[in-house]
Amino acid sequence: MRILLVNPPNCGRSIAEEQYGMEPLRTILKGEPLSLEALAGNLDGHDVRIADLKAERETMGDVLSGFHPDIVGITGATCEANTMVKLAGEARSAGALTVVGGVHVSNDPLFFNREEVDFVVIGLGKLSFRELVDTVESGLPTDRIPGVGKTRPGKDLTILPRVYSKRDLVEERPPRYDLVASYRDHYTLKSFGFGLGLVSSAFGCPHRCSFCSIEPMTGGHYLTHDADTIVRDISLVGEMPVIRLVDANTFGNVAQAAVLCRRIMETGIKRNFIADVRSDTVVDHPDLFREWKEAGLRSVIIGFEEIDDARLGAMKKTNTTAVNTRAIEILHDMGITIVGDFIVSPDYDDEQFEALRRYLKEHPVDLPLVTVLTPLPGTALYESVKDTIIIDDLDYYTLTSAVTPIRMGEKAFYENYVDLMQARSNAKI
C-alpha cells in the first residue's frame, strides 16, 4: 500500500505575535517529525513517504497528486488540530483513507469525530497504526484494534483501551530517517549555528503536572528505550552535530541514564547532546550530570515553570523554587547551558511579572522560554477551568496566547510577556 505521513505546516496563531510583535517561537526550537519517522520504521513492506509541510514548499494537493496514497496519516499538536482536519479533508477527497494521531488526538479524540477523518489513533501509535494498516489491507473488521477508533460523526466514538508496554516501542524497527533526507537542511537552528537531529530515548512521564498533555500518550506509563537502541539511532540520524534526546524527562530513570552515558562513551560517539531534565534530578544526582558532560551533554531543557511554591503546588509540580535555583547553580558550575521553561498565568499582575524579571536577573538561565498558562483539552488544568475559557479557537493554543480571562488588561499583559521573551535575543545554547 502507498502510505503518506504528514507533518502539518506552521499554522498556530498567537495574539502576542499578531498584535504585539513577538518573534514566533517556532523559529527558536524546531526539528524533524520524529513521530512520523518512527511510524514509518514499522511500515516495512509498504511504499511510505513523509511530507513535512513545515519544511516543504509544496501544498497538500501537490503531495497528494504526486503520490496518490491509499492511506494518509496526519499528526499534530493542539494548535494544529483545525489544520489536521482540513488536510484530512483534502486527502479524503483524493480517495485516501484518513488517519489522525498525535498528542491532541490522544487527549481529545472526539474533536476528530468528523466526516473528514476515517480513524483516530490515540497514544503511542507505532504498533497500533501498523495493526490498523494490516487490518485494512486484509479487509478484516477494524473495530477491535486497541488504541484505534473508527469515526462515527454525530454518534459516540468507541476506542478500545490499549495497555501500553515496551512492546509498543517496537525497538527492533528504527526510525526511517532517510525519508526526510531532502528536508535535512531545514533542521538547523540557524540562530544558534548548528544542525539538530532528534533521537527518542523514552515515551511518557512518571509525573502528573496538571497542565501537561503527555500522560495519555502511554496511558500513564514511562517507557524507556534500551541504551543500545538509542546508540543505534544516534548513528542513523546522520551527521548532525547536536542530538536532542526526545523525552519529557530524559533522566527519569537515573540508573538507565547512567548506562546510556557509559555506552555513548564506550562506542566513541562524538556528538553534543540536549536533554530534557528535571531540576530535582540535577540536585539529587550531580555526578550523573558530570558524567554526561564528559559524554557530550551540552544543554539541558528544564521546566522550572514558576518561581512561587504555591503556584508550583497548584500545578501538581512536585518541586520547589529552592531546588530550581540550586539546579541553576550546579549546571552553571559544570558549564552546561540551560534552556529554562517558565509559565506566566493570565492572572499575573505587574508585581508578579516584575518578580520573574528579578529572578531571571539574579539566577540567569542561558535561554529563558516563557509560555502562557494554557488549558490544553484533556489535561487536569482544562477540566478545572474550562468554564472560564474565552477563546475556543484551537489555532491560538500555541502557549503564547491567554485563552482565559486576563487580570491586568490585555495590552499590559502582552507587553510584559513580550518584554520577558525578548530577553532571549542574545541567548546561546
N, C-alpha and C positions, 0 to 999 in steps of 0.2 A: 504494500500500500504506500501511497505518497502521503507523507505527513509533514505539515508545515507548523512550526512552533514560532510564536510571535511575541516579541517584546514590544509593548506599545510605545508610541512616540512620546516625547516630553509633552505632557498635556495638563498637568496640575496647574491650578491658578493660585495666586497669592495676593491678598489685599496689600500686604507690605511691599510687594514688588510693583503692583499695578498703580498704586496711589502714592506710595511714599519712597520709591526709588531704591529699594533694597536689591542688591545683586542676587540673582537666583541661586539657591543652594545647590542646584544640580550642577553648577559649574565648579563646585568645590570637590565633592566626593562622588565619583561615578565609576562604573565598571561594566564588565561584560555580564550578560544574562546567565549567570551560573546555574540557576534553577532549570533553565531550558537545556543547557549543555548536559546537565545530569539526567534529565528526562531522555534526551536523545541517546545517551550512553546505554540505556536499557531498551532501545528500539532496534536492535540488530535484526537484520533480515528485511528491513523496510527502507524505502527511499526517504530520507529525512533531511529537511532544510530548516535552518533557523533564520528568521528575518528579524534583525534588530532595528526596529524603526526609530530608535533613539540615535542611531548612527547612520541609518540608511536614508538616502535621498529619495528612493522610490516610495510610492504610496502603497497602501494595502492592495489596491486594484492592480497596480503594476506587478506586484509579487504574485498575486493570485493568477493573473493571466499568463505569467511566465512559467508557472509550476503546475497548475491545475491539481491541487491536493485533494485527496479523498477525506482527510481529517485535518482540521485546523485546531491547534491548542493554543490558548492565549492566557498569559499570566499577567499579574499586575497588582499594585498596591491600592489602597483605598481611594487615593486621589485620581487613579486611573480607571476606576470601575465603570464610569459612564463611557469612556473611550473603548474599554473592553467590549461592552455591549454593542457599540457601533461597529467595531471591527468584526465581531461575530456575525452581525447582520450582513456585512459585505461578503463574508466567507460563505454564509448560508445561501445567499442569493447566487453565488457562483457554483452552488451544488455540493459544497463540502459539509461534512458533519462537524459541528462546532462543539468544542470542549473548553471550559474555562477552569482555571485553578489559581493557586497562589494565596497570599495572606488575606486579602479581602474576601475571597470566595470562602475560605476556611472559617472566617469569623461571621460572615453574613451571607450564607448561600442563598437565602430567599431573595436577595436583591437580584439574582440572576435567573430566577424562575420566570423566564420570558421566552417569547417565540424565537428570538434571535439565537438562543442557546439551546443545544441539544442535551448536553451533560455538564454537570459540575463535578469536579474532583476536589475534595477537601483534604487538607493536611499534606503530609509528605507524600507526594504523588508519584515518585519514581517507579514503584512497583504497581500501584493501583491503576495508573494510566496505562501501563503495559497490559495489565489484565483486561482493561476496557478495550484496548486495541485488538487483542487476541479474540475477545468475545465478539466484537463487531465483525471481525474478519471471518469468524466461523459461522456467523449467523445465529448464534445462540442468544437466549434472552439476556438482557443486560441489567436486570433488576436485582441481582443477587451478588453484586460486587461490593464488598465493604469499602466505604470511603467514596463511593461514586453514586450520584443521583441522576436519574432521568428527569428532566424538567417537565412540569405539567402546568403551564400558565393558567392562572385562575384557580388552581387546586393546590392541595398540600404537596410539598416536596419531601419525598421519603428518601433518606440516606441511611443505609445500614452502617452501624458504627464499626469502626476499624480499630483494632487494638495494635498500636504501632510498636514495633520491636526492631532490633538491629537488622532483622531480615529485610525491612523496608528500605534500608540504606543501599542494598544491592551493591555491596562494596566490590564485588568481582567485576563490575562493569564501570569503567572510569568515564568521566565526563567526555563529551565529544568537543574538545577544544578546537578541533580542526574545522568545525562548522562555522566558526566566527573568525576564521583566519583573515578574511577580507576586511573585517572591521577592526583588526587588532590595533592599528594605528590610532583609532579613536579612544582606546582605553588608556589614555595618557593624561595624567594630571598636569597640564601644561603650566599652571600657575606655580607648581612646585618642582617642575623639571624632571619628572620621572614617569615611566610607564608602570602600570599596575595590573597584576594578574590576580585572579581570585581562586582560592582553593578551600573547599569545605572541610572543616575539622569536626563539626558536630551540628546537630539539629535540636531544637527545643531549648528549654531553660529550666533549671531546678527552682527558680524563684517565681514569685507571683505578683509582680508590680501591677497596680490597678490600671495603669494607662497602657500597658503593653499588650500587643496582639499576637505574641509569639506562641503562647501556650497551646492553642488549638492545632498548630501545625503538626504536633506529635502527640496530641491527646494528653499533654502534661508531662510526657516522658522527656528525659535528656539522653539523647542517643549520640555517642561519640564514635568517630571513625578510628580504626586502628592506626597506629603510627606508620606502619608500612604502607597503608592506603594513602595517607597524606603525603608521605615522601614520594610515592609513585606519581601522584597528581601534580606535585611540585615540578617533577621532571617533565610532565606532559604539557604544562600550561604554556610553555615557550620561554624564550629568553627575556622574560620581564624582570627587571632589576629588583622590583619590590613586589612581594606577595602579601596580600591580605588574607589572613586565615578567617574565613567566614563562619561566624558562630556568635550567638548573643553573649556568650560567656566562655571565651576560648580556654581559659584555665579553670573551668568549673570543676573538672576532675583533676586535682592537683597532681596526683600520682601519675596519671596518664600524660599530663602536660610535661612532666619531668622525663618520662620515657620518650616522648616525641622529641624533646630537646636533644637528648643523647643520640637518638637516631639521626637527626639532622647533622650533628657534628661528626658522627661516625661515617656517614656517607659523603662527607666533604662538600655538602651543598653550600654555595656561597651566594646567598640572597639576603636582602633586607626584608624584615617581616613587620607587618602591622597586625595587632591583635586586639580584640575587644575583651576587656578585663574589668573586674570589679575592684574598687579601691580597698575593700577589706581583704581581698586576696593579696594585694600588694603589701599591705601592712602585716598580715599574718605569715606571709611566705616571701620575704625579700630575697632570700637566697635563690629561690626559683627564678626570679627576675634577673638576678646577676648571671645565672647560668644562661638564660635566654638572651641576655645582652651579648654574651660571648658567641652565641649561636647565630646572631644577626638581628635580634629584636631591635627595631629602630624606633617605632612609635606604638603607643597604646591608645585605644579609644575607651574612655571611661564615662559612664553615665552618672555624673555627680548629681544631676537633676536639680537639687535645691540646696540652699545654704541655711535652711531653718529646719531643725529636727522635727518640729511638729508637722510641718508640711511633708517632710520625708515619710513620717509615720502614716500620714493620711494617704499617701501614695502606695502604702504597703512596701515601701523601700526599706528593707531591713539593714539600715546603715545609718551612720551619723555624720554630721559635719566635721567633727574632730577627726574621724577616720579618713574622710576625704582629704582634709588638709594634710594629715600625716602622709598619705599616699603621694600627694604632690611633692612633698619634700623628699621622700625616698627616691622617687623616679628622677627628679632633677639631679639629685646627688649621683645617680647612676649614669646620667647623660641620656636617658630615654625620654623622647619628646612625648607630649601629652596632647591628644585631641579630647577636649572636655565638653561633654554634652550637658547643657543646663536648660531648664524649663521655666519659662515665665508664665504665670497664670493670668487670665483675663481680669482677675480680681486684684491684681497688683495696684499699688498706688505709688506716688513719687518716692516715698521713703523706701519701699522695697526694691524699686529699680536702682536707687542710689546705693542701697546696701549691697546689691550684686556687683555693681561697678567697683565699689570699695573692696569687696572680697577678691575680685579678679586682679585688682591692682596690688593687693597685699600678698596674694597667693596666685601669681600668674600661671596660666597654662599656655602652651605654645599655640594652640588653635582652639579658641572657645567657639563652640557652635551652640547658638541659643535658639530654641524652638518654643512655640506657643502650646501650652497645655491643650490637647485636642482629644475629645472623647470619641475615639475610633469605635465604630459599631462592633459589637461582640465583646468589648472589654468591660471589666467591672466598673471602670470610670463612666463609660457610656450609660450603663444601667442606672447609675446613681444620679446622673444629671440630664438624662435625655429629655425630660420635660421642660428644661430651660434652654434647649438649643434654639438658636435664632437663624442659623444658616444650615440648611439641609443639603445644599448642592455639594456633592462629594468632591467635585473638582477643587474645592477650596480646603479640603482636608489634607493639606500639604505640611502641616505642623508649623505653618508660618502665618496663619490667619486665626483670629479669635472667632469661634463659632458659637460661643456662649456669651452672655452679656459682659461688656467691659465696664469696669468700675469707674475709671478715671476719665472717660471720654475717648473716642476713637483716635482722634488726631494726636493727643498727648501720649496715648498708649503706643501707637506705632512709631512715633518719633523717638520715644525711649527705646523701643525694641530695635529699630534700625541703627540707632547710636551704638547699642551693645554689639550688634552684628558687625559694624564697621571696624571694631577692634581687631578683627581677624585679617585685615587687609595686608599686613606685612608678615603674616604667620609663615613659619617654616616647619614642615614635617618631614 
